[in-house]
Amino acid sequence: MLRYNFILIMKHILPYVLCCLLLMSCGKAADGMLPRAEEPLDSAITAQMDSTFWAVNAVSASDLHSLMVVQHGRVIYEKYGIGHDAEELHVCWSATKTFTALAAGFAIQDGLLDLETPIIEFLPKEELPDSLDARWQQLCLHQVLSMTSGLRSDSITDRTRAGERFSPLATIFERGFRDEPGNRWRYNNCDSYLVARVVENVTGKTVDEYLEDKLFQPLAIHHWEWEKDATGHCPGGFGLHITTESLAKMGLFILQEGQWEGQQLLNREWLQAMTAVHSWQDPDNIPSEEQRSMSYELGASDWRSGYCYQMWACRAPGATRADGMWGQYVIVMPDKDAVGVMTTICTDRTAQMDAFWKNVYEMLK
């Protein structure tokens, strides 16, 4: 009787067990985790990638919290510093901007925004001043995405994070323009704030609510927080706290040009536009196409290689990155079919990036 019951039970559960084993063997994680490589990296390559930690931590007051590398859609390397783990929510600082640009892309795909209409057409009418500088009729989404708005920068970050009750939008209008729109690249959080506010105004949702539907749920990103200003708006340029693996998912989504698990969630044209160079940090020293196609060893600094839509171009040909203060990076490397994520507190970000290119990029075949 016992033997009969055992056989009966196995008859019913065996198909489920086999299904689970099949999923595991295919590297498909049932809980939404990225698949892991079936074969471990060569120990020499692992040791080389490990040395990124030693290179960064050797810099005074620096600490590499996590390093993850995804290649060919699978996690091939994952390491966390002492006191850090896979569940930690990392403050992204300006790496948040790239998520905001994705939100803008979804809104354009939904027919709610476009790149060339004056941005004031997408802002809440009740918050516009009585009189407007004529340059607001020239300022469009393309320019704020590429940091060429010409607006005067204002330190809204500290005031927002301190909980000060003020209107960043009113402050931006009060400060006005420094340059003609489209003439000069100047990195600032005001441009990113405007991107976030137009997305919120046309969708009727905060940026994180909109992305939860469009991006986070499809990518099985469940664990995150996004700071708001005192009036309940996502600041756009900062404020996201998220795990290392979720950052890797976002990078993989960009690498795959908006495709996820066989579905085209966001059109390829937007991802191509997001990762194209639209402005230059040093307009007097723009590299030629030939120079840009050369080995990264001959390239310019990672902070002089051009700016995309709320992303930076990198020294490696075709590579782009989300980039946050103190060294929060999601580095998309199409030539390696790979994504690298670093979360850190680093006081010498040039040394950190040098370590990544030497110890990670060069190891990828």
N, C-alpha and C positions, 0 to 999 in steps of 0.2 A: 504493500500500500504506500509506504513512504517512497519507495523507488518510483512508483507510478506518479505520485504527486510531484516529485522532483522533475521527472520527464515532462510533465504537463506544464510546470512553471517555466522550465527552460524553453519549451516550445513557444511560449508567449513572449518571453523577455529576450530570447536570443536575437531576434531581428533588430531590436533596439540597441543591444550591445554591439552588434556588428555594424550598425549604422554609425554609432558613436566612434568606434574604432576606425571606420572608413574616413570620417571627418577628421579625426586626429592625424591619420596617415597622410591626408592631403594637405595638412597644415592649416586647416580651416578651424578657427577658434569659435566654439559655440557661444561664448560670452561676449563676442565682439572684439576680442583682442586681435591685433595683427598676427598673421601666421608667422611662425618662427622657422628659421632655416632648418632643414632636415639634417644637414651635415655641419658639425662645428667648424669654425674657422681654424685654419692652420695656427698652431700655437705661436709661431713667430709673428704672424699678422696680428693675433690677439695681443701679444706683448707690445707690439708697436702702437696699436691703438690705445692700450692701457697707458702708454707713456704720455698721452695727451693730458691725463690727470696730473702726472708729475710735473709736466712743463707748466701747466697753469698754476698749480698749487705752489710752485716754487717762487712765483711772483708774490711779493709782500701783500698781505691782506686779501689774497685771492683764494677762491674755493670753487672747484668744479663739482656741481651737484649731481649732474647726470649727463651721460653721453649715450645716444642711441643711433645706430646706423641701419637703415632699411635699404636693401638692394633687391631688384627684381621682385618687388612686392612683399618681401619677407624680412623680418628682423634678423640681421646677421650678427649684431653686436649690441650689447646692453650692459651698462655698468653704472652704479650709483656710488657717490662719494659717501664717506662716513657720516652717519646721521641723516641720510636721505634715502628715499625708497620710491618704488613705482607708484605709490598712491599719493605722493606729495603733490599739492597744488602749487605750481611755481608762478610767481608774479612775472608776467611777460613784459611789462613795461611797453616799449614801442613795438614789440613783435605783435601786439594787439592790432596795430594798424592793418596788417595783412588780412586779418579776419574781417575788419571793417570794409576793406576793398572787395572781398568776396561777397559781402552783403550788398554792396552797391551793384556788383555784377548780377546777382539774383534779381534785384529790383529792376535793372535794365531788361533782363530776360523776361520779366513779368510785364514789361511795357509801361512801367511806372516812372522811369527815369530815362534820360539820354545824356550823352557826353557834351553836347554843344549848346543846349538851351541855357540861358542865364540862370545861375544857381538860385537867385532870389525867387524864381518862379516855383521852386520846390520847397521853399522855407515857409513856416507858418506866418500868414499875413498879419496876424495880431501881434507878432513880435518884431515886425519891421519898423524902423524909425520913420518919422514923418517925412524927412527929406533924405535922399540917397545920393551919394557920390555917383557920378555918371559911370565910373569904372565898374560898378556892380552890374551894369548891363553887359559888360565884356567878360565878366568872370563866370566860367562854366565848370562843370564837374571834372572835365579833363585836367584843368589847371590845378584844382585843389588836390586831385589824386596824385598829380606829379610834382606837388610842392612848388608850383610856379604861380601861386595866386597873386603875389605882390603885396599881400597883407602884412601889416606890422605884427610881429610875433608878440604874444602876451603869455606870461607864465600862468596858464590856467591849471597846470598840473598840481602844483603845491596847494593852491587855493581849493581845488576840488577835493583833493585827498584829505585836507584839513577839515572838510565839512563846512567850509564857508558858504553861506547862502548868498549867492550872486548869480547873475545870468552871464554865462560865457558868451552867448550869442550877442547880447547887448554890448558886452565888452569888446567883441570883435568889431562891431559897427562903430563904436566910439573911437577905437584905435585907428581904424581906416587903413589906407594903403601907403606903402613905402615905395613900391615900384608899379609900373604898368603890368596888368595881368599877362602872364605868359612870357615875360621878358627875362626872368632870372629865377634860378632855383634857390630857395631858402627853406631849410628844414624847420618845421614848427608844428605844434599840436593844434593850432587854430584850423589849419586846412583839414586835418583829420576830424576835428570836431564838426566841421561843416558837412563832411561826407556823412557822418553818423546822423546828424540832424535831418538831412534831406531824406535819408533812408527811413528814419522814423516817421517823418511827416507824410511821406507818400504811402507807406505800408500800414500806418496806424499801430505799429508795434515798436518796442525798443529793439535795438540792434540784436541783443542776445535772444530775445523772443523770436525774432524773424529768423535768425540763424539756427535756433533750436529746431524749427520746422524744416528749414531748407538744407542744413548741413550737419548739425550735431546728431540728430536722430538717425539720418541715413548712414552716418559714419560710426554709429554706436558710441558717440561721445556723451557720457552721462554725468561725468564728475567735473564740474567747473563752477566758477563764480565770476561775476563781472561787476566791478564797482560802478556806482552811479553818482552823478553830481547831486547837489542838494535838492534839485528840482526833478529828479528821477530819470535823467537822460544818461545814456552811455556816452562817455567822453570821446570815444572813437579812437583816440591815439594812445590810450593806455587803459589799464583797469582790469584786464582779463587775467584770471588765475586758473591754471589748467595743468594736467599731468603731462609728463614727457611723451608718453605714447600717443596722447591726443594731439600733441604738436606734430608728431611724426605722421599721424593720419592726415592732418591738414597739408603737410608737405607732400605726401604721396598723392593726395587729391590734386594738387597743383601740378605735380610731375605727370600725372595721368590726364592732364588737361580737362579736368572736370568730370572724369568718369570714375564710377565706384561700383565694383562688383557687377560689371557689365551694363550699368545704366549711366547714361549721360545726364548727370544732374545739373550741370552748368555748361553752357555752350563753349566749345573749344575756342571760339573767337575771343571770348572774354579772357580766358586764361592766357592766350597768346598776347593779348593787349596788356594784361597785368604784368607779364614778365618781359615785355619789350622795354628798352630804354627810351624814355620820353624827355629826360632833362639831364643836364650835366652839372656836377658840382663845380667844375672848373671849365667854363665855356671857352677859355683861351687855350686849353690843352686837351681838346677832344681827340682821342686816338682814332686812327683810321680803321676801316673795316678789316684790313689785313692785320693790323696790330691786335685788334680785338679777337681775331680768329686764331692767334698764336697760343702757344702753351701759356698756362697761367704764370709760369715762372718769369715770363717777359711782360706780364700785365702790370697795370697800375695798382695802386692801393685799393683795398676793398671798400674804401670810403671815397674813391675818386673814379670809380668804374661806371658811373651812371646811376640814374634813379628811374624806377619803373612806376607802377601804380601802388604806392604804399609799401613798396619793397625796394631793396637795393640790388643792383647788379654786383657780381663778384669778379675777382681776378680770373677765375677759370672761365673759359669760353662757354657762354650760354647759361652759366650758373646764376641763380638769384637767391635772395634770402630775406626772410623776416628777421628783424634786427631790433633787439631791445637793450636798454641801458643795463650796464654791468654785465653784458654778455649773454643775452638770451637769443639763441639763433635757431632758425629752421633753414637749413641750406639745401636747396634743390639743385641737383647736379645731373642734368639730362645726359651728358656724355658718359656718365657712369650708371645711368638708370638707377640713381640712388638719392636718398635723403639723409641728411645728418642733423641731429638735434643736440644742442648743448644748452644746459641751464646752469647759471653760475653767478658768482660774485667775483668780478675780475677788474683789477685796477689797470691792467695793460691789455686792452682788447686787441691791439695789433699783434702782440705776442701770442695771445690766445688763438687768433685766426691763423697765424703762421704755424702754430702747433697742429691745428686741425688739418691744414693743407698737407703738411709733411707726414703726419702720423695716421691720417684717415684717408684723405683723398688719394694720395699716392699708393695706398695699399689696395685700392679698389680696382679690379681688372675690368 
